[in-house]
Amino acid sequence: MSKLRILHTADFHLGVGLKGAETNSIVIQRRHLDFITQLKRISSIAIENECDFVVISGDVFHSFRPSGFLLNEFSRFVASLTENNIYVIVIAGNHDQPRTSRTEAYLKALHEVRAPRFYYFKTPGSITLNGFRSNRKVKFVCLPYLPPSVLDSSKYINLIDETLSELVEEKSEEYDYLVVLAHFYVEGAKIGSLPSYLPIYDVRVPKSIFKRDDVNYVALGHIHLFQELSPSIVYPGSIERMNFGEEDEDKGVVLVEEINGDLKPSFKKLPCRPLITLPKSKFGFTEKVFDLTGVLNPTRKLIEVLSPLNLPKEAIVRLMVKLPYGKGIAKEELTKLMKEKKVMHWFVELVRVRDEDVISHVRPFRDVKDAFKDYIEHVFIKRQGKAFPKDLVDLIVTEGLKIIEEIEREEVP
Ligand SMILES: [Mn+2]
């Protein structure tokens, strides 16, 4: 008998797009393949390490209606494990849950097939399974994501706490280890620099509710940065860099091993496609943006600056460029250089120089939600003074953000 090993992963977000490549279908397709490549690597790691279980702590697909291609690739990934006598246990993340009762996530269809050794939890539940290689009995307590909109935060936390206690303490068959799968923002977790994947009104669940003597390991999902909140409460992070905010983050999976009666995690790094924002100190720049405002030929200047650089192969490059209105970069000339540098895809993110009279504040927005919030606050508060009650402005922001999130969730990859 080998010792018990569990592979813990989460946040695949299969089908996620990339800002700056929205209109380039070839790049989008290659990005989708990057994620599929990671699935193949994860499957190999599980098989090579003789794992008995693979647990996926939520957000398998970025949209709850993924493309047929992605659904097919995920199904093949599951089969590559279950055919090797590895159980696959999945919980629903916020991206796996449609809000209306008439729609259903495609992920649930996989569950309805009742494929052997595949388990999907859309609602809280538990299952005790016997590992094929280790002969260890493991009880899995599964806590999928719960949208916070209907409850205030203390009720929300209580509900999670009570559900967890009930499932841990319920009468069940004997087991050797108890593992909790949960998809939440746990208090104290570090979030990356561009956490646009988190719902705006996410509740932070206290770490203390997961710290229980009767729980051996907590397999979390939701936060994309790998981290150990305690030696047994772990976020594995996402499996690929999802945006330029994650360009310096290592991505991987967590191998959980039985050592002297405890379950110990270790991080297994996965190779990732390089995402690079320029200028960047790593490449010898001190400035945050290429300021080409006073330059006669901005394209030539940019080529001059970029020519000596050594870039990793097959990278996606974002160039931060400051230019006045009416000026642009000649793409054709830069494309030649980027091809020589073996860059897979590149784009320019323009920071415009605007007349002070036109707008009083200029700051880069992280995303549509950020821009909307700022716009409403600008129009109703900064411009109108105190003419509008704060409650009303907050309501407009809240409702608007809900609509934007709804649209983003419906996005077809
Ligand atoms: Mn999530």
Boltz pocket constraint, residues with backbone or C-beta under 6 A from the ligand:
constraints:
  - pocket:
      binder: B
      contacts: [[A, 58], [A, 59], [A, 93], [A, 94], [A, 95], [A, 183], [A, 197], [A, 221], [A, 222], [A, 223]]
      max_distance: 6.0
